[in-house]
């Protein structure tokens, strides 16, 4: 299944999956096990961990998880993109990977000062 490029496979942390026709093949990963299963030179993984220091995700995700994610990005065959909040802890965890800072304004559920532009890092292993 991972040798065909016509499917988009989406995974969330609960393990549910949704398949949609698209090209090229993209993987949204919920864990190291899934990366190992689908890792190929033509794979693209989008890693979307909780932003460090934010509340409301309902899952434990310590700083060590970001370190493990960065380590995995350095050893996988495929390409990976991760987005995290731009804070010193994230820059330290993903040191050695390509990073681009972008400014983003959140509008859903935000009011007043919550709409001010925030810094986000787009990190890649390519």
C-alpha positions, 0 to 999 in steps of 0.5 A: 500500500505504501508503494502507491502514491495516489492515496492520502492517509491521515492518522490521529492519536487515537488510531482512527484513519481516514483515507482520501484520494490524493497525490502525492502520498502524505502521512500524518503520524500519531507515533513512532510505530506508524513512522516505522511501518510506512517509512519509505524514501518517497514518504512525507510525514507531517508531525503535528504535536501539541504546542508545548505549554498549551492546555486542552489536548488531553494527552501527556506530551512531555519535552522528551517526546519532542526530543524523540520526534527530532531523533526520529526525523534524523533517522527516517528514510522519508521526509518530515515536516513538523510545526511547533510553537517558537520557544527556546525549548523547541529550538533546542529539541530540533537543533540540527534540523532546518527551521523557518520561523513564521508569524501566525494569527489565531482567530478561532476561539481567540479574542483581544490579545489572543489574536496577536501574531504568534511565532511558529516554527516549521521544521523539516529534515530535508 
